[in-house]
Amino acid sequence: MKFNIYWLYAIIGLALLGVWFMRDDAVSKDVSWTEFETYVEKGGVKSIVAYSDKHVAEGILTDSMTNVLFGKNDRPLSEKTVFKGKIVTNIPSNDKLDEKVAEWQKEGVFNGDVKYEKSSDFSGLLWTFGPILLLIAFWFIMANRMSGGGGGGVFSVAKSKAKLYEKDGEIKVTFNDVAGLSEAKTEIAEIVEFLKNPQKYTELGGKIPKGALLVGPPGTGKTLLAKAVAGEANVPFFSMSGSDFVEMFVGVGASRVRDLFRQAKEKSPCIVFIDEIDAVGRARGNRLNTGSNDERENTLNQLLTEMDGFGTNSGVIILAATNRADILDKALLRAGRFDRQIYVELPDLNDRKAIFNVHLRNIKKDESVDVDMLARQTPGFSGADIANVCNEAALIAARHQKDVVQRQDFMDAVDRIIGGLEKKTKITTAEERHSIAVHESGHAVVSWHLQYGNPLVKVTIVPRGKALGAAHYLPEERQIVPTQAMLDELCSLLGGRAAEELFLGRISTGAANDIERATKLAYAMVVYYGMSEKLPNISYYDSSGQEYGFTKPYSDERAKLIDEEVSRIIAEQYARAKTMLTQYAAGHAQLTEVLLSREVIFTEDVEHIFGKRQWVSRTEEILEEAKAKETLSTENEITGEPKEETA
């Protein structure tokens, strides 16, 4: 059975209680033999204890005599001391005491017991020195506990908190468990080769990289990728967070860095993974307390020194992860420390499909689940978000007592994550429902007839989260966005407000989020991207964030011109949305009626009213190409023909 420190606390507590109960509550007074005789003859002694080896006798006093000797006479008897009193005297001999007791009994002044005992000083010594010994023992126990079990000094807070995973140990993650991230895996796979076959590179005069920095948004798989490297290379793996270096004690962070690198050199070849390195790697000199002794700067300085102090081919590689590479110190990012920066970006369409396939391995699903559709419906989702979608779909299916997870469960899971929990109990009037339906139908109609409009997935007037209704689209994943695409997005955003004005004769607060997004997009077009007729090819965006301290690098006249251009762009797209809605007013009315009756409409319903969209998105083209390649691959496997290879 594993020893628990609380057992020792219980033993110490019981020992203190024992000492308390073993204490002598009696109050005593040393008297002469003559005074002792006087107290006995007055009837104030009820028993006698004689210690033959010390020629000492103790007379146990009656309560009344105890109050007379040790109490306060100005208090009533009930409030006087309750301690037992005794008098102590030296006796000539035991025989003399026996004679005197016989005389007292004959005279009738003493009828108590007389006991002969051997004296013992153990209880007195225990009461005197016991608490001191217990305090010393408790101090040693706490000192040993705070030092982490011994071996590191009394308060060994300077030890590294890195968790060590030995090879062939707990880490079983490989590159097969990391879906997507093909470019990042290709780049980081070379690190695995460095660790497996270092001679292959050193014989040619190459140097093994000292560090690699994984940079990307949260949830994209940076930590998982680092574990996969350790699992593939089958080497020891040290893992800790950047915040583990920082403590309230000055100098602890630097000491932990030294201890971490000492352990890493002993386990070489190995991998040291520092998650969220921005906790200690922030740029120096940009803080308000530049004149003080900053613990983070000391830790960073020690980290820089240790990474430069390695032998060239020591076999220790540092992996670090952060989503704030822009705030890291430049000395940390230079070649020779972190030689490589590996960007782990949000997954694209094909990567999302691969990630779904990984997370769907352990989920019982039926044939209605379309992985292609799920990948299309989750643009901008990270790997962690996709894992959450799969888990949420399984929970929804279990909540509805289903045996398998179906397509609708995944649709509900995506809605749950994007829009929030469905609020069926929220009360809306008939007028409000009609206004919401008109608004959402306006978005759908305008987007359907725009060249760069995002393909519609569904429109709902069921309240979710803070929204009373929502239109879900499949945003086009573009690397370069043309001006017309941004104008089409503006027009689509303003379609709801335009529909309210045209078909209801009034506007409402329901378009607040739409016009906020439209205004920000219009300002971005003018101020950042230079997409303005009067202010072409000018950008006031500072991507570095460090060069200048001012926030408005233009005059008041230029600010007025920017405002005019933003107002013009929004007004033009609003008029364009109203023109399109006027042209398709009959279809908008049909769509509104369907939405009011069913609360949810899908792409098929819009196609039934307006026909198929004139423009096919690039996302749909990519999926068609992927399906064609899968079909060709399957046919080759069946016929035995060689597969088509791509350069």
Secondary structure per residue as TSV (DSSP state, phi and psi in degrees):
chain	resnum	aa	ss	phi	psi
A	1	M	-	360.0	136.9
A	2	K	-	-72.6	133.7
A	3	F	-	-71.8	136.2
A	4	N	-	-113.7	133.3
A	5	I	H	-62.5	-25.6
A	6	Y	H	-69.4	-24.2
A	7	W	H	-62.4	-41.6
A	8	L	H	-65.0	-38.1
A	9	Y	H	-60.9	-39.8
A	10	A	H	-65.0	-40.1
A	11	I	H	-63.7	-42.7
A	12	I	H	-63.3	-41.1
A	13	G	H	-62.9	-42.3
A	14	L	H	-64.8	-38.0
A	15	A	H	-63.9	-41.4
A	16	L	H	-63.6	-40.3
A	17	L	H	-63.5	-39.3
A	18	G	H	-62.7	-43.0
A	19	V	H	-62.2	-36.7
A	20	W	H	-65.6	-43.1
A	21	F	H	-76.0	-22.7
A	22	M	H	-84.9	-4.7
A	23	R	S	-67.7	154.9
A	24	D	-	-93.9	112.7
A	25	D	-	-81.8	-4.9
A	26	A	-	-74.3	145.6
A	27	V	E	-104.1	135.8
A	28	S	E	-126.3	164.1
A	29	K	E	-145.7	129.1
A	30	D	E	-81.1	129.1
A	31	V	-	-132.6	165.9
A	32	S	-	-82.3	167.9
A	33	W	H	-62.6	-36.3
A	34	T	H	-65.0	-44.7
A	35	E	H	-64.6	-35.2
A	36	F	H	-61.5	-44.2
A	37	E	H	-61.6	-38.3
A	38	T	H	-64.0	-45.2
A	39	Y	H	-62.9	-38.1
A	40	V	H	-68.1	-43.3
A	41	E	H	-66.7	-24.6
A	42	K	T	-81.9	-2.8
A	43	G	T	81.0	19.3
A	44	G	-	-91.8	-0.7
A	45	V	E	-115.3	128.9
A	46	K	E	-105.1	-17.5
A	47	S	E	-160.0	161.6
A	48	I	E	-132.5	135.5
A	49	V	E	-120.1	121.8
A	50	A	E	-111.5	135.0
A	51	Y	E	-104.7	104.7
A	52	S	T	-68.0	-31.3
A	53	D	T	-77.8	-11.2
A	54	K	T	-122.4	-2.4
A	55	H	T	55.6	45.6
A	56	V	E	-127.3	139.3
A	57	A	E	-126.5	142.5
A	58	E	E	-116.7	128.7
A	59	G	E	-102.6	119.1
A	60	I	E	-83.0	119.2
A	61	L	E	-81.7	155.0
A	62	T	-	-73.5	166.5
A	63	D	H	-62.5	-39.6
A	64	S	H	-67.5	-40.0
A	65	M	H	-70.6	-33.3
A	66	T	H	-62.5	-42.6
A	67	N	H	-67.7	-32.3
A	68	V	H	-67.9	-42.6
A	69	L	H	-81.8	-39.5
A	70	F	H	-117.8	-11.5
A	71	G	S	-88.9	-179.7
A	72	K	-	-108.0	119.6
A	73	N	T	-69.4	-15.0
A	74	D	T	-85.4	1.6
A	75	R	S	-108.7	151.6
A	76	P	-	-65.5	161.1
A	77	L	G	-60.7	-34.5
A	78	S	G	-68.5	-22.5
A	79	E	G	-102.4	3.0
A	80	K	S	-79.3	170.6
A	81	T	-	-57.4	143.2
A	82	V	-	-105.0	1.9
A	83	F	S	-69.1	144.9
A	84	K	-	-78.6	136.7
A	85	G	E	-102.7	153.3
A	86	K	E	-149.4	155.2
A	87	I	E	-118.4	142.1
A	88	V	E	-121.0	135.6
A	89	T	E	-147.0	161.1
A	90	N	E	-92.4	132.5
A	91	I	-	-103.9	148.1
A	92	P	S	-61.0	-46.9
A	93	S	-	-167.6	169.6
A	94	N	H	-68.2	-36.6
A	95	D	H	-63.4	-43.2
A	96	K	H	-62.0	-38.0
A	97	L	H	-66.8	-39.3
A	98	D	H	-63.6	-41.1
A	99	E	H	-63.8	-42.1
A	100	K	H	-69.4	-37.3
A	101	V	H	-65.3	-41.1
A	102	A	H	-62.6	-37.5
A	103	E	H	-66.6	-42.0
A	104	W	H	-66.0	-37.9
A	105	Q	H	-68.3	-35.7
A	106	K	H	-66.8	-36.8
A	107	E	H	-79.9	-14.4
A	108	G	T	82.5	17.1
A	109	V	S	-93.2	-13.2
A	110	F	-	-143.6	121.5
A	111	N	-	-124.4	15.4
A	112	G	-	-83.7	-177.2
A	113	D	E	-87.4	153.1
A	114	V	E	-124.2	122.2
A	115	K	E	-118.1	143.2
A	116	Y	E	-113.2	121.0
A	117	E	E	-133.1	164.9
A	118	K	-	-95.7	138.5
A	119	S	-	-74.7	151.9
A	120	S	-	-144.3	131.5
A	121	D	-	-101.4	9.5
A	122	F	H	-65.2	-44.9
A	123	S	H	-63.8	-37.8
A	124	G	H	-66.0	-42.7
A	125	L	H	-64.7	-39.6
A	126	L	H	-64.1	-42.4
A	127	W	H	-68.8	-31.3
A	128	T	H	-78.0	-47.5
A	129	F	H	-105.5	-12.1
A	130	G	H	-59.0	-51.5
A	131	P	H	-58.6	-37.5
A	132	I	H	-64.6	-44.0
A	133	L	H	-63.7	-39.3
A	134	L	H	-66.0	-39.8
A	135	L	H	-64.1	-39.8
A	136	I	H	-64.3	-43.1
A	137	A	H	-63.6	-41.3
A	138	F	H	-64.3	-38.4
A	139	W	H	-64.5	-43.0
A	140	F	H	-64.8	-37.6
A	141	I	H	-64.8	-46.7
A	142	M	H	-65.8	-38.0
A	143	A	H	-63.4	-42.5
A	144	N	H	-66.7	-36.4
A	145	R	H	-68.0	-42.2
A	146	M	H	-71.9	-18.6
A	147	S	T	-87.1	5.8
A	148	G	T	80.5	22.4
A	149	G	S	108.2	1.8
A	150	G	S	110.8	164.1
A	151	G	S	88.0	-6.3
A	152	G	S	-127.7	20.9
A	153	G	-	95.1	175.5
A	154	V	T	-67.5	-50.2
A	155	F	T	-119.8	85.2
A	156	S	-	-87.0	65.8
A	157	V	T	-83.5	-8.0
A	158	A	T	-82.9	-0.8
A	159	K	S	-75.8	146.7
A	160	S	-	-68.8	141.6
A	161	K	-	-97.2	14.4
A	162	A	-	-65.5	137.5
A	163	K	E	-91.8	128.3
A	164	L	E	-99.3	127.2
A	165	Y	E	-109.9	112.2
A	166	E	-	-74.0	158.9
A	167	K	T	-66.3	149.5
A	168	D	T	59.7	27.7
A	169	G	S	-105.7	-131.3
A	170	E	S	-72.8	-31.3
A	171	I	-	-76.8	114.9
A	172	K	-	-118.2	14.5
A	173	V	-	-80.8	133.3
A	174	T	-	-125.9	179.1
A	175	F	G	-64.4	-23.4
A	176	N	G	-67.4	-22.9
A	177	D	G	-86.4	-7.0
A	178	V	S	-106.0	100.1
A	179	A	-	-81.0	150.9
A	180	G	S	69.0	-154.5
A	181	L	-	51.2	41.1
A	182	S	H	-62.1	-43.4
A	183	E	H	-66.4	-43.2
A	184	A	H	-64.9	-40.1
A	185	K	H	-66.2	-37.8
A	186	T	H	-62.4	-41.5
A	187	E	H	-72.7	-37.3
A	188	I	H	-84.3	-16.4
A	189	A	H	-64.1	-26.9
A	190	E	H	-65.8	-30.1
A	191	I	H	-65.1	-38.2
A	192	V	H	-61.4	-40.8
A	193	E	H	-65.2	-35.8
A	194	F	H	-59.5	-42.1
A	195	L	H	-75.4	-33.2
A	196	K	H	-78.3	-45.4
A	197	N	-	-130.6	71.3
A	198	P	T	-66.1	-29.6
A	199	Q	H	-64.3	-28.5
A	200	K	H	-58.2	-31.8
A	201	Y	H	-98.5	-37.3
A	202	T	H	-71.5	-28.9
A	203	E	T	-64.5	-27.7
A	204	L	T	-90.6	4.5
A	205	G	T	90.1	5.8
A	206	G	-	-78.3	157.6
A	207	K	-	-114.6	135.9
A	208	I	-	-70.2	132.6
A	209	P	-	-58.6	141.8
A	210	K	S	-83.4	-29.3
A	211	G	E	-157.4	156.1
A	212	A	E	-137.2	133.3
A	213	L	E	-106.9	121.3
A	214	L	E	-91.6	118.3
A	215	V	E	-120.2	132.4
A	216	G	-	173.0	169.1
A	217	P	-	-63.9	163.5
A	218	P	T	-63.1	142.7
A	219	G	T	82.8	7.4
A	220	T	S	-88.0	-4.6
A	221	G	S	104.0	26.1
A	222	K	H	-66.4	-48.1
A	223	T	H	-64.9	-40.9
A	224	L	H	-62.5	-38.3
A	225	L	H	-66.0	-39.1
A	226	A	H	-65.3	-39.8
A	227	K	H	-64.9	-36.4
A	228	A	H	-64.7	-36.1
A	229	V	H	-62.2	-44.8
A	230	A	H	-65.2	-39.9
A	231	G	H	-66.9	-38.4
A	232	E	H	-71.8	-41.7
A	233	A	H	-76.9	-21.7
A	234	N	T	56.8	53.2
A	235	V	-	-128.2	163.3
A	236	P	-	-57.6	148.2
A	237	F	E	-135.8	113.6
A	238	F	E	-95.0	129.5
A	239	S	E	-129.2	131.6
A	240	M	E	-159.6	165.2
A	241	S	E	-98.4	154.9
A	242	G	G	-60.9	-31.8
A	243	S	G	-71.2	-16.2
A	244	D	G	-68.4	-17.9
A	245	F	G	-79.8	-20.7
A	246	V	-	-100.1	128.1
A	247	E	-	-135.7	177.0
A	248	M	S	-76.3	-15.5
A	249	F	S	-88.7	136.2
A	250	V	T	-71.9	133.2
A	251	G	T	89.2	-6.7
A	252	V	H	-68.7	-41.5
A	253	G	H	-59.0	-46.8
A	254	A	H	-63.2	-38.1
A	255	S	H	-65.8	-38.7
A	256	R	H	-68.6	-35.3
A	257	V	H	-62.2	-46.3
A	258	R	H	-60.6	-42.9
A	259	D	H	-67.5	-37.6
A	260	L	H	-61.9	-46.6
A	261	F	H	-71.6	-28.5
A	262	R	H	-64.7	-46.1
A	263	Q	H	-63.7	-38.1
A	264	A	H	-64.2	-40.3
A	265	K	H	-65.7	-33.5
A	266	E	H	-68.8	-29.8
A	267	K	T	-96.8	6.4
A	268	S	-	-56.5	141.1
A	269	P	S	-77.6	142.1
A	270	C	E	-157.4	176.0
A	271	I	E	-122.7	134.1
A	272	V	E	-111.6	119.3
A	273	F	E	-111.5	122.2
A	274	I	E	-113.8	107.8
A	275	D	E	-84.7	145.8
A	276	E	S	51.5	57.5
A	277	I	G	-68.1	-15.3
A	278	D	G	-64.8	-13.8
A	279	A	G	-63.8	-29.9
A	280	V	T	-121.2	-9.2
A	281	G	-	-100.7	15.4
A	282	R	B	-62.5	151.2
A	283	A	-	-58.5	134.8
A	284	R	T	-80.6	152.9
A	285	G	T	86.1	0.2
A	286	N	-	-105.2	12.7
A	287	R	S	-101.9	162.5
A	288	L	S	-71.5	-34.1
A	289	N	-	-91.5	56.8
A	290	T	T	-69.7	-22.2
A	291	G	T	-91.1	-4.2
A	292	S	S	-97.0	172.9
A	293	N	-	-86.0	95.5
A	294	D	-	-86.0	121.7
A	295	E	H	-65.0	-36.5
A	296	R	H	-66.0	-38.8
A	297	E	H	-66.4	-39.0
A	298	N	H	-62.2	-41.4
A	299	T	H	-64.9	-42.8
A	300	L	H	-64.2	-41.3
A	301	N	H	-60.5	-41.8
A	302	Q	H	-67.5	-37.1
A	303	L	H	-64.1	-42.2
A	304	L	H	-62.8	-40.7
A	305	T	H	-66.0	-43.6
A	306	E	H	-66.4	-38.8
A	307	M	H	-69.2	-30.2
A	308	D	H	-83.2	-18.9
A	309	G	S	-86.1	-3.1
A	310	F	S	-64.3	152.3
A	311	G	-	-69.1	155.5
A	312	T	T	-58.7	-42.7
A	313	N	T	-120.8	52.6
A	314	S	-	-75.6	-17.0
A	315	G	S	84.3	10.5
A	316	V	E	-109.3	122.5
A	317	I	E	-116.9	133.0
A	318	I	E	-98.0	123.7
A	319	L	E	-111.0	135.4
A	320	A	E	-136.1	152.7
A	321	A	E	-131.0	143.2
A	322	T	E	-161.6	154.2
A	323	N	S	-111.2	12.6
A	324	R	-	-130.1	57.2
A	325	A	G	-65.2	-22.5
A	326	D	G	-69.8	-19.3
A	327	I	G	-101.4	1.4
A	328	L	B	-75.1	153.1
A	329	D	-	-67.9	138.9
A	330	K	H	-64.6	-30.2
A	331	A	H	-66.6	-27.1
A	332	L	H	-75.7	-28.0
A	333	L	H	-93.4	-4.5
A	334	R	S	-72.2	159.7
A	335	A	T	-62.5	140.5
A	336	G	T	104.6	-19.5
A	337	R	T	-113.3	-81.0
A	338	F	S	-99.0	94.3
A	339	D	-	-68.7	-25.8
A	340	R	E	-130.8	143.0
A	341	Q	E	-116.7	116.4
A	342	I	E	-106.0	118.2
A	343	Y	E	-88.1	120.4
A	344	V	-	-107.4	95.8
A	345	E	-	-93.8	172.2
A	346	L	-	-62.5	140.5
A	347	P	-	-67.3	143.1
A	348	D	-	-84.9	-168.4
A	349	L	H	-60.3	-50.1
A	350	N	H	-66.7	-36.9
A	351	D	H	-66.0	-39.4
A	352	R	H	-63.7	-37.4
A	353	K	H	-62.3	-43.6
A	354	A	H	-65.1	-38.3
A	355	I	H	-66.2	-41.6
A	356	F	H	-59.5	-41.7
A	357	N	H	-62.1	-34.8
A	358	V	H	-68.1	-46.1
A	359	H	H	-78.1	-15.7
A	360	L	T	-88.4	0.1
A	361	R	T	-59.2	-43.7
A	362	N	T	-99.1	11.9
A	363	I	S	-105.8	129.5
A	364	K	-	-79.1	112.1
A	365	K	B	-130.3	163.8
A	366	D	-	-106.0	-173.7
A	367	E	T	-72.0	-13.6
A	368	S	T	-73.7	-15.7
A	369	V	-	-76.4	117.3
A	370	D	-	-107.6	109.6
A	371	V	H	-65.1	-35.9
A	372	D	H	-60.5	-44.7
A	373	M	H	-64.9	-40.0
A	374	L	H	-63.2	-40.8
A	375	A	H	-64.8	-37.7
A	376	R	H	-69.6	-31.7
A	377	Q	H	-82.2	-4.8
A	378	T	-	-122.2	51.0
A	379	P	T	-67.8	140.6
A	380	G	T	80.8	-0.3
A	381	F	-	-79.6	139.2
A	382	S	-	-87.0	175.2
A	383	G	H	-60.7	-38.0
A	384	A	H	-66.3	-37.1
A	385	D	H	-64.8	-40.5
A	386	I	H	-66.2	-40.4
A	387	A	H	-60.8	-37.8
A	388	N	H	-66.5	-37.8
A	389	V	H	-61.1	-47.2
A	390	C	H	-63.1	-42.1
A	391	N	H	-67.3	-41.6
A	392	E	H	-64.5	-37.7
A	393	A	H	-63.7	-40.7
A	394	A	H	-64.7	-38.4
A	395	L	H	-66.7	-39.6
A	396	I	H	-65.1	-42.5
A	397	A	H	-63.1	-41.9
A	398	A	H	-65.8	-34.7
A	399	R	H	-64.9	-29.9
A	400	H	T	-96.5	16.0
A	401	Q	T	59.9	40.1
A	402	K	-	-94.4	153.9
A	403	D	S	-86.2	-26.2
A	404	V	S	-134.9	162.3
A	405	V	B	-91.2	128.7
A	406	Q	-	-110.0	174.0
A	407	R	H	-58.7	-41.8
A	408	Q	H	-63.6	-31.3
A	409	D	H	-64.9	-39.0
A	410	F	H	-69.4	-38.4
A	411	M	H	-61.0	-43.5
A	412	D	H	-65.3	-36.0
A	413	A	H	-65.7	-42.2
A	414	V	H	-62.9	-43.3
A	415	D	H	-62.1	-39.0
A	416	R	H	-64.0	-40.1
A	417	I	H	-76.7	-40.7
A	418	I	H	-75.9	-49.6
A	419	G	H	-100.9	-17.0
A	420	G	-	103.4	-177.8
A	421	L	S	-72.2	138.2
A	422	E	B	-68.0	130.6
A	423	K	-	-108.2	86.5
A	424	K	T	-75.2	-19.6
A	425	T	T	-90.1	-4.9
A	426	K	-	-68.8	127.6
A	427	I	-	-87.9	124.1
A	428	T	-	-128.2	140.4
A	429	T	-	-77.4	167.5
A	430	A	H	-62.8	-36.9
A	431	E	H	-65.4	-41.0
A	432	E	H	-66.5	-41.8
A	433	R	H	-61.5	-41.8
A	434	H	H	-65.5	-40.0
A	435	S	H	-64.2	-42.0
A	436	I	H	-64.7	-42.0
A	437	A	H	-63.7	-42.3
A	438	V	H	-62.4	-42.6
A	439	H	H	-62.6	-52.6
A	440	E	H	-67.1	-35.8
A	441	S	H	-64.7	-34.6
A	442	G	H	-60.5	-44.1
A	443	H	H	-59.0	-45.9
A	444	A	H	-64.5	-43.8
A	445	V	H	-65.7	-47.2
A	446	V	H	-64.4	-45.7
A	447	S	H	-63.6	-34.9
A	448	W	H	-65.1	-30.2
A	449	H	T	-105.1	13.6
A	450	L	-	-102.0	143.4
A	451	Q	T	-63.0	-44.0
A	452	Y	T	-100.4	16.2
A	453	G	-	-69.8	142.8
A	454	N	-	-72.9	137.5
A	455	P	-	-59.0	136.2
A	456	L	E	-78.9	138.7
A	457	V	E	-103.2	-55.2
A	458	K	E	-163.7	159.8
A	459	V	E	-127.5	135.9
A	460	T	E	-137.2	149.4
A	461	I	-	-114.1	16.5
A	462	V	S	-80.9	125.8
A	463	P	-	-64.1	136.2
A	464	R	B	-138.8	130.0
A	465	G	T	58.7	-125.3
A	466	K	T	-93.6	-7.6
A	467	A	B	-90.8	140.3
A	468	L	S	-86.9	-16.4
A	469	G	-	-164.5	167.6
A	470	A	E	-158.1	149.6
A	471	A	E	-119.6	123.0
A	472	H	E	-102.3	133.0
A	473	Y	E	-126.1	171.6
A	474	L	-	-107.3	93.4
A	475	P	-	-61.3	140.9
A	476	E	-	-72.5	130.5
A	477	E	-	-91.6	94.9
A	478	R	-	-108.6	144.0
A	479	Q	S	-85.8	-33.1
A	480	I	S	-126.9	128.3
A	481	V	-	-105.5	116.9
A	482	P	-	-74.0	165.5
A	483	T	H	-60.5	-41.6
A	484	Q	H	-64.3	-32.4
A	485	A	H	-65.0	-39.7
A	486	M	H	-69.6	-37.3
A	487	L	H	-66.4	-38.7
A	488	D	H	-64.5	-38.5
A	489	E	H	-65.4	-40.1
A	490	L	H	-59.9	-45.1
A	491	C	H	-62.4	-41.1
A	492	S	H	-65.5	-40.2
A	493	L	H	-63.2	-35.4
A	494	L	T	-86.6	-2.5
A	495	G	H	-63.2	-35.0
A	496	G	H	-67.1	-47.2
A	497	R	H	-63.6	-39.4
A	498	A	H	-64.3	-38.7
A	499	A	H	-65.0	-39.6
A	500	E	H	-60.7	-46.0
A	501	E	H	-66.7	-39.2
A	502	L	H	-73.5	-47.9
A	503	F	H	-100.8	-14.5
A	504	L	T	-111.7	-18.1
A	505	G	S	75.8	13.6
A	506	R	S	-156.1	166.3
A	507	I	-	-120.8	162.2
A	508	S	-	-137.1	179.3
A	509	T	G	-79.8	-2.8
A	510	G	G	-64.7	-17.9
A	511	A	G	-96.3	15.2
A	512	A	H	-59.5	-46.7
A	513	N	H	-67.7	-35.8
A	514	D	H	-63.6	-48.5
A	515	I	H	-73.1	-26.5
A	516	E	H	-64.5	-48.0
A	517	R	H	-64.5	-39.0
A	518	A	H	-64.6	-40.8
A	519	T	H	-65.3	-43.2
A	520	K	H	-64.4	-39.9
A	521	L	H	-65.7	-40.9
A	522	A	H	-65.1	-41.5
A	523	Y	H	-64.5	-37.7
A	524	A	I	-62.8	-40.0
A	525	M	I	-61.2	-40.3
A	526	V	I	-82.2	-47.5
A	527	V	I	-86.6	-34.6
A	528	Y	I	-100.4	-44.1
A	529	Y	S	-99.9	-5.3
A	530	G	-	64.5	32.4
A	531	M	-	-97.9	51.7
A	532	S	-	-129.0	144.1
A	533	E	S	-67.7	-38.2
A	534	K	S	-90.4	-18.0
A	535	L	S	-130.2	61.9
A	536	P	T	-77.3	147.4
A	537	N	T	59.7	33.4
A	538	I	-	-126.5	131.4
A	539	S	-	-130.1	131.4
A	540	Y	-	-105.7	21.8
A	541	Y	-	-93.5	130.1
A	542	D	-	-105.6	103.6
A	543	S	S	-72.3	-26.5
A	544	S	S	-76.9	-38.0
A	545	G	S	73.9	8.4
A	546	Q	S	-127.2	-17.2
A	547	E	S	-71.4	-43.2
A	548	Y	-	-130.3	154.6
A	549	G	-	-100.1	-8.7
A	550	F	-	-84.1	159.7
A	551	T	S	-112.3	-14.7
A	552	K	-	-132.6	86.7
A	553	P	-	-83.8	45.2
A	554	Y	S	-154.8	163.3
A	555	S	-	-81.1	173.5
A	556	D	H	-66.3	-34.9
A	557	E	H	-64.3	-40.8
A	558	R	H	-66.7	-36.9
A	559	A	H	-62.6	-39.5
A	560	K	H	-64.6	-39.7
A	561	L	H	-66.0	-38.4
A	562	I	H	-61.7	-45.4
A	563	D	H	-61.6	-39.4
A	564	E	H	-65.6	-41.0
A	565	E	H	-66.3	-40.9
A	566	V	H	-63.0	-44.4
A	567	S	H	-63.1	-38.9
A	568	R	H	-65.0	-45.3
A	569	I	H	-62.2	-44.8
A	570	I	H	-66.4	-41.1
A	571	A	H	-64.3	-40.3
A	572	E	H	-64.4	-43.1
A	573	Q	H	-73.1	-29.2
A	574	Y	H	-67.8	-42.6
A	575	A	H	-65.2	-36.8
A	576	R	H	-63.7	-42.3
A	577	A	H	-63.2	-41.3
A	578	K	H	-64.4	-38.3
A	579	T	H	-63.4	-43.8
A	580	M	H	-65.6	-40.2
A	581	L	H	-68.0	-35.6
A	582	T	H	-64.9	-38.7
A	583	Q	H	-66.5	-37.7
A	584	Y	T	-111.1	38.8
A	585	A	H	-63.2	-39.5
A	586	A	H	-64.6	-45.0
A	587	G	H	-63.8	-37.4
A	588	H	H	-62.4	-40.7
A	589	A	H	-64.3	-41.9
A	590	Q	H	-62.8	-43.3
A	591	L	H	-63.8	-37.5
A	592	T	H	-65.0	-42.0
A	593	E	H	-64.7	-42.6
A	594	V	H	-62.9	-41.1
A	595	L	H	-66.4	-38.5
A	596	L	H	-67.4	-36.1
A	597	S	H	-79.5	-34.9
A	598	R	H	-109.7	-13.6
A	599	E	S	69.8	-21.4
A	600	V	E	-137.8	133.3
A	601	I	E	-127.8	152.8
A	602	F	E	-120.3	-179.2
A	603	T	H	-56.5	-38.8
A	604	E	H	-61.7	-34.8
A	605	D	H	-68.1	-39.8
A	606	V	H	-68.9	-39.2
A	607	E	H	-62.4	-36.7
A	608	H	H	-63.8	-31.3
A	609	I	H	-88.7	-46.8
A	610	F	H	-106.1	-7.8
A	611	G	-	83.6	177.1
A	612	K	S	-67.6	151.6
A	613	R	-	-64.7	146.5
A	614	Q	S	-73.9	-30.7
A	615	W	S	-110.8	138.4
A	616	V	-	-102.2	130.3
A	617	S	-	-75.0	158.0
A	618	R	H	-64.5	-30.9
A	619	T	H	-60.8	-44.3
A	620	E	H	-65.9	-35.5
A	621	E	H	-64.7	-41.0
A	622	I	H	-62.0	-42.6
A	623	L	H	-65.1	-40.0
A	624	E	H	-63.4	-40.5
A	625	E	H	-64.3	-41.4
A	626	A	H	-64.5	-41.1
A	627	K	H	-64.1	-39.0
A	628	A	H	-64.4	-40.8
A	629	K	H	-65.2	-40.7
A	630	E	H	-63.9	-40.4
A	631	T	H	-64.0	-43.8
A	632	L	H	-63.4	-40.8
A	633	S	H	-63.8	-41.6
A	634	T	H	-65.3	-41.7
A	635	E	H	-64.6	-38.4
A	636	N	H	-64.2	-38.7
A	637	E	H	-65.0	-35.9
A	638	I	H	-73.5	-44.2
A	639	T	H	-85.4	-13.1
A	640	G	T	81.5	7.8
A	641	E	-	-77.2	152.4
A	642	P	-	-65.6	144.5
A	643	K	-	-74.7	151.0
A	644	E	-	-71.6	129.7
A	645	E	-	-104.4	144.4
A	646	T	-	-114.6	142.0
A	647	A	-	-75.8	360.0
